[in-house]
């Protein structure tokens, strides 16, 4: 009997494991969006380098062992001697093939590990540039939030001249913190203000809305489902971030000659992060929107992904990071259900949770808000994440619970997302329009053709809404800033 070369056995099983591991990893990355880097991002482990190395090593060993066991039971002549089975693997991966696979493994490992420094940076650098929301009167107030890496005093300096910020306002807590939120009130309508937050040596600006009676046109950006999938940062075939691409196109298309944005606010219909309980995801999202959110209010409808990874609906930390980072009107008793007004438009934003459901208490609050204020505004928008109609799994009860409200209070438009495509449907009897705008960055869904639509497409996109008096002109742009749909609505 031939003497077994143990070195060749061990080398063979190592190379078999390495080769099999990378084949499985690369196939899974492309088909399922899974990767070592994606796994680290998904579960938010602090020491990314250590975890990444451990996963690779353990993966090699497990797959190598599996190969050995398969060979042992597949070939009767080696049935009682696993070493002989491993020797078979060694012979199969000897010589030049071993050298080739070793080099290939080094290349693929290097490519994957190039993603880790970026991930470590996301872990350690939690600084979030300031971002604006509306909590009170949009003509005279603004809410400014930001996060610092170290606990510092919460204060803002602001004024009408960028070289002389004459007013300083503190949060008034009397202690240093990392997460900061400050409300500026008694501002002048339709006025440009400059400001700087403590901890970030940069001057930003925003403009208050004009008084409703003086607001001729309301312009806003709409998109949703920008959260990246796990393969976005995955090794040699990592994708570009389509959310960042959309933001760049918004800036290109919506900057006036005086350097100001030509819109009043941004409205995101949800799924802004992959997993709401993972800090990496929020750090990345805030980095991406730092080109818009410090300058114009950024309003979000909570999506189902904001509830994942420890922030589950009904759990002790339900949507905890959404509450932690984002501050909105709390008139409903839960700031994930809020409303605001701009010019002749009122927007009611409500939370359909992790599973796409609407509670009777939410419907009661929506009806009470419309009953009290609908008569003061020409346009009423309902905003939530899950669509009433769509091509995916239908939301359990949204449509049946909200349609009576739409009819009774003459709601103009419902803005939704969740499905990663674009859909427009207009009900001429109700004079009501239903929009799905879910092409903000996540992997696209197929074009929807299930029910009668005025227009549908599967592509990354954003929308620009322009409301003037009793008419709205709406344009939908692709990543080349080409108009792929445009329409007018009248009340």
Secondary structure as GFF3:
##gff-version 3
##sequence-region A 1 491
A	DSSP	alpha_helix	6	32	.	.	.	ID=ss1
A	DSSP	alpha_helix	36	43	.	.	.	ID=ss2
A	DSSP	alpha_helix	48	74	.	.	.	ID=ss3
A	DSSP	three_ten_helix	76	78	.	.	.	ID=ss4
A	DSSP	alpha_helix	82	92	.	.	.	ID=ss5
A	DSSP	alpha_helix	96	124	.	.	.	ID=ss6
A	DSSP	beta_strand	128	133	.	.	.	ID=ss7
A	DSSP	beta_strand	142	152	.	.	.	ID=ss8
A	DSSP	beta_strand	155	159	.	.	.	ID=ss9
A	DSSP	beta_strand	167	170	.	.	.	ID=ss10
A	DSSP	beta_strand	177	184	.	.	.	ID=ss11
A	DSSP	beta_strand	192	197	.	.	.	ID=ss12
A	DSSP	beta_strand	204	207	.	.	.	ID=ss13
A	DSSP	three_ten_helix	212	214	.	.	.	ID=ss14
A	DSSP	beta_strand	217	223	.	.	.	ID=ss15
A	DSSP	three_ten_helix	235	237	.	.	.	ID=ss16
A	DSSP	alpha_helix	242	253	.	.	.	ID=ss17
A	DSSP	beta_strand	265	268	.	.	.	ID=ss18
A	DSSP	alpha_helix	279	289	.	.	.	ID=ss19
A	DSSP	beta_strand	297	300	.	.	.	ID=ss20
A	DSSP	three_ten_helix	304	307	.	.	.	ID=ss21
A	DSSP	alpha_helix	320	325	.	.	.	ID=ss22
A	DSSP	beta_strand	338	342	.	.	.	ID=ss23
A	DSSP	beta_strand	345	349	.	.	.	ID=ss24
A	DSSP	alpha_helix	360	373	.	.	.	ID=ss25
A	DSSP	three_ten_helix	374	376	.	.	.	ID=ss26
A	DSSP	beta_strand	379	383	.	.	.	ID=ss27
A	DSSP	alpha_helix	398	408	.	.	.	ID=ss28
A	DSSP	beta_strand	413	416	.	.	.	ID=ss29
A	DSSP	beta_strand	422	427	.	.	.	ID=ss30
A	DSSP	beta_strand	432	437	.	.	.	ID=ss31
A	DSSP	beta_strand	455	457	.	.	.	ID=ss32
A	DSSP	beta_strand	462	468	.	.	.	ID=ss33
A	DSSP	beta_strand	471	477	.	.	.	ID=ss34
A	DSSP	beta_strand	483	490	.	.	.	ID=ss35
###
